Structure formats: C-alpha cells, structure tokens
Amino acid sequence: MKISSDGPTQAEDLPGHQPFSSCKRFLRSMNPPLWEESEHLEAEVRTIGSLFIACALNTPIALYALFRHRELIIFLWIILAFAATLLLKYAFRTARLREVKYTYLNFILAFSIAARENSNQHGVMPQKACRRMHKVIHYL
C-alpha cells in the first residue's frame, strides 16, 4: 500500500491492526522532522527496556550467588537489583506511554499541516480530508 497525504478513506483501511505503526508510516511520508522525533523517543524506550531486562536478569544471578556464598554484600546487591528493576519497570511504562502519545500528537499535527497546505492550494480545506482526519483520530 502506498502511503499518501490523502490518508485512508476509513479508519478501518489502515494497514495492519496497529494504528501506532500506521501513524509512524504516515509521519515518515508527510513530515520527516516529526518522524525523527518519534524515532528518538522509540530509541529512549528501547534503552530503558534493555536496562530493565538486564536488571531483571541480574536478580536471579544475585540470588544464586547469595545461596552459594552467603555474604552481606550480595544481599545488598539483590536489594539494589530488585529496586532498580522496579524503578525501570515504572520508567519503561511511563516512557512508552509518552512515546505513543507524542507519536499520535505528531501525526495529528502533520495531518493538519498537510490539510492546511492542501487548503492553501485549493482555497478551502476539503471536507473529505476533514472527515478522514476525524475518523483516523477517533480510531486512535
């Protein structure tokens, strides 16, 4: 499916089942600077996710070391690893929600910019484009 600034005729016509990835594809074609911002947010979320997995896998290793050596420093290691895991779990969820919200907001901005440019060419904002945008936003 070729992506155009006209958008789908209905929200159900979006490719795939994920409106998030569709919005990112539209952003890439309609407004590359906003798409870049969305990609940076995704990279931040992936970094936090990687740190979360590292800390989550560190906890069982520390438990194993505690059972083998029974030292206080290993107990502190377990507490620190567990606390870092909980903190990163919260940070990951918060960053992911922020990324999704900003991507949708950027999509709305890019779509309205494209509609405004289209209205400048034709004198008025086409009603069809307004209805499409409303359906896509409602779908999100």
Number of C-alpha atoms within 10 A of each C-alpha: 5 5 15 11 16 16 17 17 15 14 18 13 11 18 14 10 10 10 18 16 15 16 23 22 16 21 26 19 14 20 18 14 13 20 22 14 15 22 16 13 19 18 13 15 21 15 12 19 19 14 17 22 13 14 21 19 14 16 20 14 11 19 15 12 16 18 11 9 9 12 11 10 10 17 16 13 17 21 14 14 21 19 15 18 21 15 12 20 19 13 16 21 14 12 19 19 13 15 21 18 14 16 24 20 15 21 26 18 15 24 23 15 14 17 20 16 14 17 14 11 10 10 10 12 15 13 9 11 21 14 13 17 22 15 16 21 15 9 12 12
